[in-house]
Amino acid sequence: MPVERTEKRGAAELYRYYELYETIGSGGFAKVKLGRHLLTGEKVAIKIMNKKDLGDDLPRVKLEIEAMRNLSHQHICRLYHVIETSTQIFMVLEYCPGGELFDYIIAKDRLSEQETRVFFRQIVSAMAYVHSQGYAHRDLKPENLLIDEDHNLKLIDFGLCAKPKGGLGYELMTCCGSPAYAAPELVQGKAYIGSEADVWSMGVLLFALLCGYLPFDDDNCMILYRKITRGTYDNPQWLSPGSVLLLNQMMQVEPKRRLTVRQLLDHPWVTKDFNSPVEWHSKQPVDHIDEDCITEMAVNMKRSRESTTALVKEWKYDHITATYLLLLSKKQKGKPIRLRPESALCADSPLHQGLQKRETLYFSEDEDAVIIGSLDLCSNYIDDCPWVSVEQYTPQAGRSRQDGNKEMKLISPLVDKRDACSPAAGRTTTPQRRERRQRDQEQASENKENVPEEKGVEAFALPPPRTPASSKKNARLKNTLNTPNQNANNNGTKASVATPKAGGEGASKEPSKKRAAEYKDAANLDVLAFSPERRSRSLDMAVTGDSGKKKRAGKMFGSLERGLDKVITMLTPSKRRAMRDAPRKIKAQYNVTLTSETSPDQVLNQILSALPEKNVHFTQKGYTLKCKAWDAFGKVTVVFELEVCLLQRPEVVGVRRQRLKGDAWVYKHLVQDILASSRI
């Protein structure tokens, strides 16, 4: 029983503060999903690990978490939140949309010396900081460097790092890391200094950036180790003398003859065109507290600044830490430091829970997308909520829901505030709020006397069109209800607006019963995918101000039929089916290979015919192929995805590739062979 409670508590915490979308990465024992932090609206990467699958690697994960708690640097991927249950570990990390540096190298074949220098300075900066904190990374490679939205590198994967108790000069014995990047002393089984081994790996990484391939490579591990031990490699003719010299100084077989990271900071090759040493000190010190972020959190949490600061300084890497660090990230990007009200998250609503359980939440390209739609909202939330639009998240770049064959239906958010309070909301109505509501209802009742009623007309309507700023003031002064003429449906039928009567002797019980029935039925409907234009109109209507008067207009809705007439041309089953059966349209990315073909089906067929020739097993899902390859002993060597897609600009057919598991360079050679055999 305690185990079950722990599991539920961990999952509840994850879904309370985050929304999970599609898988963006997968490894031997972990899956990484794209997510969004609800309070800040910022995208995050959520690493999900099963403890049973981890097995003996569980201490590695604990070590990685501990290291990332202590390391805070502009070129190290930031840890925001850790949730651990008896069976799973969730790590919420900084999201880097540019993907792996490895894919960037493949896409460009090799990088110019100028671009390599920019990246290498960032690598040197990160490693100088890591070493200054007493850590050795021990697994440097292009797959462990991600590119963020500003095209800067972020170092990841500290699962093999070491922090010797005797200091960084203390000798280590564990042989770990990737063989192609391992220093000679490691492959020989000798004791080694972690920082010296890192410099060798940095040299191999620099060679891969400049050349597009590895200096030491072979399918046979023994031959590979022999090459590394000798330290001999061929320099291609396009390398400059300065690059050749730097590579030679870093990849010295004798560790004591190698350059140190401190020497790399102001090396002539590294400082060329910059005229300054590498800045390696952290711009994000852990002990620094930003007052603007604290102020916003204090207001949102209804706490004092002092108590909020004390909570943040505990650095528990819970939702408090995550909220603070994501707010700080927004400030550094120049975004407004704003938090959405926690009551507006609707994490405990049936809508939110149902969507998460059905796994129908996907990433939306709309930066301002919010999910609102819980019909269990309390009156306080309806009064304060700055949004009224409901959005069904759709897959990235137009991909349709895989399990969505139902027609999209409209959920009306109209619920009488008196009936909308739910015990789950956990709030009480203040005397001032009750007095204001009673005043609103009395005024609405007076206004209703001037509005003719028609039988059988539903009290639902879509928000009105956007109102110019100049006319909003006039609208506030008039404070009039919509007339029947303003709410005519497409067929010309006039629809009157029925206002709920204030509670009293003359109040009718029929409208409240009808509303309760409609409320009950609406809870079972699917969510409507509003267009950006529709959502902007809803947002305009929701910004009410002058709490009593304008919110009264927000409660007035016209006919449901009118809304469905407008919706029917926006998202129909036939259109959604077409989206499902066609390749995705995506933006140009590093891991997309352009083709000369104009037919996606022809490209797909060519790939399908090439896979068996390369002894690659695959499973197909639309235009996406999940592929596996085995070695001679039946061991899976690499798992990857190939997807035929359409690029938005230019409008050409492309093939998106993504490594899911296995050696990166084996994956590179195999994919190149497949695409070459497909004559793409």
C-alpha positions in Angstrom: 0.0 0.0 0.0 2.7 2.6 0.8 4.4 1.7 -2.5 1.1 2.4 -4.4 0.7 5.7 -2.6 4.3 6.7 -3.5 3.7 5.9 -7.1 0.4 7.9 -7.2 2.0 10.8 -5.4 4.9 10.9 -7.8 2.7 10.7 -10.9 0.4 13.3 -9.5 3.3 15.7 -8.9 4.5 15.3 -12.4 1.1 15.8 -14.0 0.2 18.7 -11.7 3.1 20.9 -12.8 3.9 19.5 -16.3 2.2 18.4 -19.5 3.9 15.6 -21.4 4.0 15.4 -25.2 5.8 13.3 -27.7 9.0 11.2 -27.1 12.1 13.2 -28.4 14.7 10.7 -27.3 15.2 7.1 -26.2 18.1 5.2 -24.8 18.9 1.8 -23.3 17.1 2.5 -20.0 15.5 6.0 -20.4 13.0 7.8 -22.4 12.9 11.6 -22.9 9.7 13.4 -23.5 9.0 16.9 -24.4 7.0 18.7 -21.7 5.7 22.1 -20.7 5.9 23.6 -17.3 2.4 24.8 -16.6 3.2 27.8 -14.3 5.7 29.4 -16.6 4.7 27.9 -19.9 8.3 27.0 -20.7 9.3 23.9 -22.6 11.3 21.2 -20.7 12.8 17.8 -21.4 11.5 15.1 -19.0 13.8 12.1 -18.7 11.8 9.0 -17.5 13.7 6.0 -16.1 12.4 2.7 -14.7 14.5 1.6 -11.7 14.0 -2.1 -12.6 15.4 -1.5 -16.1 18.3 0.5 -14.7 19.5 -2.4 -12.5 23.2 -1.9 -11.8 23.2 1.5 -13.5 21.0 3.0 -10.8 24.0 4.4 -8.9 25.0 6.1 -12.1 21.7 8.0 -12.2 22.1 9.0 -8.6 25.6 10.3 -9.3 24.3 12.2 -12.3 21.6 13.9 -10.3 24.0 14.8 -7.5 26.5 16.3 -10.0 23.8 18.3 -11.8 22.5 19.7 -8.5 26.0 21.1 -7.9 26.9 22.3 -11.4 25.3 25.5 -12.7 26.9 26.9 -15.9 25.7 28.6 -19.1 27.1 25.7 -21.2 25.8 22.8 -19.0 22.2 21.5 -19.3 20.2 22.7 -16.3 18.4 20.3 -13.9 15.1 21.7 -12.8 13.2 19.1 -10.9 13.6 15.5 -9.7 10.7 13.2 -8.8 11.5 9.7 -7.5 9.1 6.9 -6.7 9.7 3.3 -5.7 9.8 2.3 -9.4 10.6 5.4 -11.4 12.8 8.5 -11.6 11.7 11.6 -13.4 14.4 14.2 -14.3 13.1 17.5 -15.6 15.8 19.2 -17.6 16.5 22.2 -19.8 15.1 21.7 -23.3 17.5 22.1 -26.2 15.5 22.1 -29.5 18.7 22.0 -31.7 19.3 18.3 -30.9 22.7 16.6 -30.6 25.9 18.2 -31.9 26.5 14.8 -33.6 23.5 15.3 -35.9 24.7 18.8 -36.7 28.1 17.4 -37.8 26.4 14.8 -40.0 24.2 17.4 -41.6 27.1 19.7 -42.5 29.6 16.8 -43.2 32.2 18.8 -41.3 32.4 22.3 -39.8 34.5 25.2 -40.9 37.4 26.2 -38.6 35.5 29.4 -37.7 32.4 27.6 -36.6 34.4 24.9 -34.9 36.2 27.5 -32.9 32.9 29.0 -31.6 31.7 25.6 -30.4 35.1 24.5 -29.1 35.4 27.7 -26.9 32.0 26.7 -25.3 33.2 23.2 -24.7 36.4 24.5 -23.1 34.4 26.9 -21.0 32.1 24.1 -19.7 35.0 21.7 -19.0 37.1 24.3 -17.2 34.1 25.0 -14.9 33.5 21.2 -14.4 37.1 20.7 -13.4 37.1 23.7 -11.1 34.3 22.0 -9.2 36.4 18.9 -8.7 34.6 16.8 -11.3 35.9 14.8 -14.4 33.2 14.2 -17.0 34.8 11.0 -18.6 32.3 10.7 -21.4 32.8 13.6 -23.7 31.5 13.1 -27.3 29.2 14.9 -29.8 26.2 12.9 -28.6 26.5 14.4 -25.1 26.4 18.0 -26.4 23.1 19.6 -27.2 22.3 22.7 -29.2 19.9 25.2 -27.6 17.6 27.6 -29.3 20.3 30.3 -29.3 22.7 27.8 -31.1 24.9 27.4 -28.0 26.1 24.1 -26.7 25.0 22.4 -23.5 26.9 19.6 -21.9 24.8 16.6 -20.7 25.1 13.1 -19.3 27.1 13.2 -16.1 26.3 9.5 -15.3 30.0 8.5 -15.7 31.5 11.6 -14.0 33.8 11.3 -11.1 34.6 13.5 -8.1 37.6 12.0 -6.3 37.6 12.6 -2.6 41.3 13.4 -2.7 40.8 16.1 -5.4 40.9 16.1 -9.1 44.6 15.0 -9.1 43.6 11.8 -7.4 44.1 8.7 -9.7 41.1 6.8 -10.9 41.0 3.2 -12.1 37.5 2.7 -13.6 37.6 2.3 -17.4 34.5 4.0 -18.7 33.2 6.1 -21.6 33.0 5.5 -25.3 36.0 3.5 -26.7 36.6 5.8 -29.7 37.0 8.8 -27.3 38.9 7.0 -24.6 42.5 8.0 -23.7 45.3 5.5 -24.1 45.8 5.1 -20.3 42.2 4.0 -20.0 42.2 1.3 -22.7 45.5 0.0 -21.2 43.9 -0.4 -17.8 46.3 2.0 -16.1 45.5 4.4 -13.3 44.7 7.8 -14.8 43.8 11.4 -13.9 40.3 12.3 -14.9 41.1 15.8 -16.2 43.9 14.5 -18.4 41.6 11.9 -19.9 39.0 14.6 -20.6 41.5 16.6 -22.6 42.2 13.6 -24.8 38.5 13.2 -25.4 38.3 16.9 -26.2 41.0 16.4 -28.8 39.0 13.6 -30.5 35.9 15.7 -30.4 37.7 18.7 -32.0 39.0 16.3 -34.8 35.4 15.1 -35.4 34.2 18.7 -35.7 36.9 19.7 -38.2 36.9 16.5 -40.2 33.5 14.9 -39.9 34.9 11.5 -38.9 36.9 10.0 -36.0 40.7 9.9 -35.8 40.6 6.4 -34.3 38.0 4.1 -35.7 37.6 0.4 -36.4 34.9 -2.3 -36.1 37.3 -4.5 -34.2 37.8 -3.3 -30.7 41.3 -4.7 -30.3 42.4 -3.0 -33.5 40.8 0.2 -32.3 42.6 0.0 -28.9 45.9 -0.6 -30.7 45.4 2.6 -32.8 44.6 4.6 -29.7 47.6 3.3 -27.8 49.9 4.2 -30.6 48.2 7.6 -31.0 48.8 7.8 -34.7 46.1 9.2 -37.0 46.0 10.9 -40.4 45.4 14.7 -40.7 43.3 15.6 -43.8 44.8 18.1 -46.2 42.2 20.8 -45.4 43.3 21.3 -41.8 45.2 24.5 -41.1 48.7 24.2 -39.5 47.2 25.7 -36.3 44.5 23.1 -36.1 47.1 20.3 -36.7 49.3 21.6 -34.0 46.5 22.0 -31.4 45.2 18.4 -32.1 48.7 17.0 -31.7 49.1 18.9 -28.4 45.8 17.5 -27.0 46.1 13.9 -28.3 49.5 13.1 -26.8 49.8 9.4 -25.7 51.8 10.5 -22.6 49.2 12.3 -20.3 51.7 14.7 -18.8 52.7 16.1 -22.2 49.1 17.0 -23.0 47.7 20.5 -22.7 45.6 21.2 -19.7 42.2 22.8 -19.9 43.6 26.0 -18.2 46.2 26.2 -21.0 43.4 25.8 -23.6 41.6 28.9 -22.3 44.1 31.3 -23.9 45.7 29.1 -26.6 46.4 31.0 -29.8 44.1 28.8 -31.9 41.3 29.2 -29.4 41.6 33.0 -29.1 42.0 33.7 -32.8 39.4 36.2 -34.1 38.2 36.6 -30.5 41.3 38.4 -29.0 40.3 37.3 -25.5 40.6 34.1 -23.4 37.6 31.9 -22.9 35.3 33.0 -20.1 34.7 29.9 -18.0 33.2 31.3 -14.8 29.6 30.6 -14.3 27.1 33.3 -15.2 24.5 31.4 -13.3 25.9 30.8 -9.8 23.8 28.6 -7.6 23.9 30.9 -4.6 22.6 33.9 -6.5 18.9 34.8 -5.9 17.1 37.0 -8.4 14.8 39.4 -6.7 12.4 39.8 -9.6 11.8 36.1 -9.8 11.3 35.9 -6.0 8.7 38.7 -6.1 6.7 37.0 -8.8 6.7 33.7 -7.0 5.8 35.4 -3.7 2.8 37.1 -5.3 1.7 33.8 -7.0 2.2 31.7 -3.8 0.7 34.4 -1.5 3.7 34.3 0.7 6.2 36.9 1.9 9.4 37.5 -0.1 11.5 36.3 2.9 9.7 33.0 3.2 9.8 32.5 -0.6 13.5 33.2 -0.7 14.0 30.7 2.2 12.1 28.0 0.2 14.1 28.6 -2.9 17.4 28.5 -1.0 16.6 25.0 0.2 17.4 23.8 -3.4 15.3 20.6 -3.1 14.9 20.4 -6.8 11.2 20.2 -6.3 8.5 22.3 -8.0 9.7 25.4 -6.1 13.2 25.0 -7.5 11.9 24.3 -11.0 9.6 27.4 -10.9 12.4 29.7 -9.8 14.9 28.4 -12.4 12.4 28.5 -15.2 11.4 32.0 -14.3 15.1 32.9 -14.2 15.5 31.4 -17.7 12.6 33.5 -19.0 14.3 36.6 -17.6 17.6 35.8 -19.3 15.8 35.3 -22.6 14.1 38.7 -22.3 10.6 37.2 -21.7 8.1 38.7 -19.2 8.6 37.3 -15.7 5.0 36.1 -15.2 3.5 33.0 -13.6 0.0 31.6 -14.4 -2.2 31.3 -11.3 -1.8 27.8 -9.9 -5.6 27.5 -9.7 -5.7 27.9 -13.4 -3.6 24.8 -14.1 -6.7 22.5 -13.8 -4.3 19.7 -13.0 -6.9 18.0 -10.8 -9.7 18.4 -13.2 -11.3 15.4 -15.0 -10.4 17.0 -18.3 -6.7 17.2 -17.5 -6.5 13.8 -15.9 -8.4 12.2 -18.8 -6.2 13.7 -21.4 -3.1 12.5 -19.6 -4.4 9.0 -19.0 -5.3 8.6 -22.7 -1.9 10.0 -23.7 -3.5 12.4 -26.2 -1.5 15.4 -25.2 1.0 16.5 -27.8 3.3 19.4 -28.3 1.8 22.5 -29.8 3.8 25.0 -31.8 1.8 27.8 -30.3 3.9 29.4 -27.6 0.9 30.8 -25.8 -1.2 27.6 -25.9 -3.0 26.9 -22.6 -5.4 24.2 -21.6 -8.5 25.4 -19.9 -11.6 23.4 -19.8 -12.2 21.8 -16.4 -15.9 22.0 -15.6 -15.1 21.6 -11.9 -13.8 25.1 -11.5 -14.7 27.0 -8.4 -16.2 30.5 -8.5 -12.9 32.1 -7.5 -11.2 30.6 -10.5 -13.8 31.7 -12.9 -13.7 35.2 -11.6 -9.9 35.4 -11.8 -9.1 33.3 -14.8 -7.5 35.3 -17.6 -8.4 32.7 -20.3 -11.6 31.1 -21.5 -10.4 29.3 -24.6 -10.1 25.5 -24.7 -7.4 23.9 -26.8 -6.9 20.3 -27.8 -3.2 19.9 -28.3 -2.2 18.5 -31.7 1.0 16.8 -32.6 4.1 18.8 -33.7 3.9 20.2 -37.2 0.4 19.1 -38.0 0.4 15.5 -37.1 -3.0 14.2 -36.1 -4.0 12.3 -33.0 -3.3 8.6 -33.5 -6.3 7.5 -31.6 -8.6 10.3 -32.6 -11.4 9.0 -34.9 -14.2 10.8 -33.1 -15.7 13.9 -34.3 -14.5 17.0 -32.5 -17.3 18.5 -30.4 -17.7 21.8 -28.6 -17.5 22.1 -24.9 -19.2 25.2 -23.7 -17.5 26.8 -20.7 -20.8 28.3 -19.5 -21.5 27.1 -16.0 -23.3 29.1 -13.4 -20.8 30.3 -10.9 -23.0 29.3 -8.0 -23.1 25.7 -9.3 -19.5 25.5 -10.5 -17.9 25.3 -7.1 -16.4 21.9 -6.5 -15.0 20.5 -3.3 -11.8 19.8 -5.1 -11.2 23.4 -5.7 -10.5 23.9 -2.0 -11.6 27.5 -1.9 -14.3 29.4 0.0 -16.3 32.3 -1.2 -15.6 35.5 0.7 -18.5 37.8 1.9 -17.3 40.5 -0.5 -17.4 38.1 -3.4 -20.9 36.9 -2.5 -22.1 40.5 -2.2 -20.6 41.3 -5.6 -22.2 38.2 -7.2 -25.6 39.1 -5.7 -25.2 42.7 -7.1 -24.3 41.3 -10.5 -27.2 38.9 -10.5 -29.7 41.7 -9.6 -28.4 43.9 -12.3 -28.5 41.1 -14.8 -32.1 40.3 -13.8 -33.0 44.0 -14.4 -31.4 43.9 -17.9 -33.1 40.7 -18.8 -36.5 42.4 -18.6 -35.6 44.3 -21.7 -34.5 41.2 -23.6 -37.2 39.1 -25.4 -36.9 35.3 -24.8 -37.6 32.6 -27.3 -38.4 29.1 -26.2 -35.9 26.3 -27.1 -32.9 28.6 -27.5 -29.8 27.3 -25.8 -27.9 29.7 -23.5 -24.6 29.2 -25.3 -22.6 31.3 -27.6 -19.1 31.8 -28.9 -17.1 34.9 -27.8 -17.8 38.0 -30.0 -15.2 39.2 -32.6 -12.2 41.1 -31.5 -13.1 44.6 -30.4 -10.7 47.5 -31.3 -9.0 49.1 -28.3 -10.8 52.4 -29.0 -14.2 50.8 -28.7 -13.6 48.8 -25.5 -14.0 51.9 -23.3 -17.4 52.6 -24.9 -18.4 49.0 -24.4 -17.6 49.3 -20.7 -19.6 52.5 -20.4 -22.7 51.1 -22.1 -22.6 47.8 -20.3 -25.4 46.4 -22.4 -26.2 42.8 -23.3 -26.1 41.4 -26.8 -29.3 41.9 -28.7 -31.1 39.2 -30.6 -29.9 40.7 -33.9 -26.3 40.4 -32.8 -26.7 36.7 -32.1 -28.4 35.7 -35.3 -27.3 32.3 -36.6 -26.2 31.5 -40.1 -29.7 30.6 -41.1 -31.0 34.0 -40.2 -32.8 32.8 -37.1 -32.6 35.3 -34.2 -31.2 33.8 -30.9 -32.0 35.6 -27.7 -29.7 35.6 -24.7 -31.1 34.1 -21.6 -29.6 35.3 -18.3 -29.9 33.2 -15.2 -32.2 34.9 -12.7 -30.9 35.9 -9.3 -31.9 33.5 -6.5 -35.1 34.7 -4.9 -38.8 34.0 -4.7 -39.4 34.7 -8.4 -36.5 32.6 -9.5 -37.4 29.6 -11.7 -35.9 26.2 -10.9 -36.1 25.0 -14.6 -33.1 26.9 -15.9 -30.8 25.6 -13.1 -31.9 22.1 -13.8 -31.4 22.5 -17.5 -27.9 24.0 -16.9 -27.1 21.1 -14.6 -28.1 18.6 -17.3 -26.1 20.5 -19.9 -23.1 20.7 -17.6 -23.2 16.9 -17.0 -23.4 16.1 -20.7 -20.6 18.6 -21.6 -18.2 16.8 -19.2 -18.2 13.8 -21.5 -17.5 15.7 -24.7 -14.1 16.0 -26.5 -12.2 19.2 -26.5 -12.3 21.6 -29.5 -9.1 22.6 -31.2 -9.5 26.3 -31.5 -7.6 28.1 -34.2 -5.2 30.9 -33.2 -7.7 33.5 -34.5 -10.5 31.9 -32.4 -8.3 31.7 -29.4 -7.3 35.4 -29.7 -10.9 36.4 -29.8 -11.5 34.4 -26.6 -8.6 35.9 -24.9 -9.8 39.4 -25.7 -13.2 38.6 -24.2 -11.6 37.1 -21.1 -9.6 40.2 -20.2 -12.4 41.7 -18.1 -11.0 44.2 -15.6 -13.7 46.1 -13.5 -14.6 42.8 -11.9 -18.3 43.2 -11.5 -19.5 44.9 -14.7 -17.5 43.4 -17.5 -17.5 39.8 -16.1 -21.2 39.9 -16.4 -20.8 40.1 -20.2 -18.4 37.2 -20.1 -21.2 35.0 -18.8 -23.5 35.8 -21.7 -23.3 33.3 -24.6 -25.4 32.8 -27.7 -26.5 29.6 -29.5 -24.5 26.4 -29.6 -25.7 25.9 -33.2 -23.9 29.1 -34.3 -20.7 27.9 -32.8 -20.9 24.5 -34.5 -21.7 26.1 -37.8 -18.4 28.0 -37.6 -16.5 25.0 -36.3 -17.6 22.6 -39.1 -15.4 24.2 -41.7 -12.4 24.4 -39.4 -11.8 20.8 -38.3 -13.8 18.0 -39.9 -13.1 14.3 -39.7 -12.2 14.2 -43.4 -9.6 16.9 -42.9 -8.2 15.1 -39.9 -8.1 11.9 -41.8 -6.2 13.6 -44.6 -3.7 15.0 -42.1 -3.2 11.4 -40.7 -2.6 9.8 -44.1 -0.2 12.5 -45.4 3.5 13.0 -44.4 4.2 15.7 -41.8 5.2 19.2 -42.8 8.1 20.3 -40.7 10.7 23.0 -40.6 14.2 22.4 -41.9 16.3 20.6 -39.2 19.8 19.3 -38.8 18.7 15.7 -39.0 16.6 16.0 -42.3 18.1 14.9 -45.6 16.7 16.7 -48.6 15.8 14.6 -51.7 15.3 15.4 -55.4 12.0 13.5 -55.5 8.6 15.2 -55.5 6.6 12.2 -54.3 6.7 11.2 -50.6 5.3 7.8 -51.5 8.1 7.1 -54.0 10.8 8.0 -51.4 9.1 5.8 -48.9 9.0 2.8 -51.3 12.7 3.3 -52.2 13.7 3.2 -48.5 11.5 0.2 -47.9 13.2 -1.7 -50.7 16.7 -0.8 -49.4 16.2 -1.8 -45.7 16.2 -5.6 -46.3 19.4 -5.3 -48.4 21.1 -3.9 -45.3 19.7 -6.5 -42.9 17.6 -3.9 -41.1 14.4 -5.0 -39.5 11.7 -2.3 -39.3 8.1 -1.6 -38.2 6.1 1.0 -40.1 3.6 3.5 -38.8 2.5 5.7 -41.6 5.5 7.5 -43.1 7.7 6.6 -40.0 9.9 3.6 -39.9 11.5 2.3 -36.7 14.5 0.4 -37.6 16.8 -2.1 -35.8 20.1 -3.7 -36.8 21.9 -6.7 -35.3 25.5 -7.8 -35.2 26.7 -11.3 -36.0 26.0 -12.5 -32.4 22.4 -11.4 -32.5 22.9 -8.3 -30.4 21.1 -5.1 -31.3 23.7 -2.6 -32.4 21.6 0.4 -33.3 18.0 1.5 -33.2 16.9 4.5 -35.2 13.9 6.2 -37.0 13.5 7.3 -40.6 10.5 9.4 -41.5 9.5 10.7 -44.9 8.3 14.3 -44.5 7.6 17.5 -46.3 9.6 20.6 -45.6 7.7 23.9 -45.4 10.3 26.0 -47.0 11.4 25.0 -49.5 8.5 22.6 -50.3 10.5 19.5 -51.0 10.5 15.9 -49.7 12.9 15.1 -46.9 13.9 12.1 -44.8 14.2 12.8 -41.0 16.6 10.5 -39.2 16.9 10.0 -35.4 19.2 7.7 -33.5 17.4 6.1 -30.6 20.0 3.7 -29.3 23.4 2.4 -30.2 26.8 3.7 -31.4 26.5 7.1 -33.2 29.0 6.4 -35.9 27.6 2.9 -36.7 24.3 4.6 -37.0 25.8 7.3 -39.3 27.4 4.8 -41.7 24.3 2.6 -41.8 21.9 5.5 -42.5 24.2 6.9 -45.2 24.3 3.4 -46.9 20.5 3.1 -46.7 19.9 6.6 -48.3 22.6 5.9 -50.9 21.0 2.6 -51.8 17.6 4.3 -52.0 19.1 6.6 -54.7 17.6 9.6 -52.8 
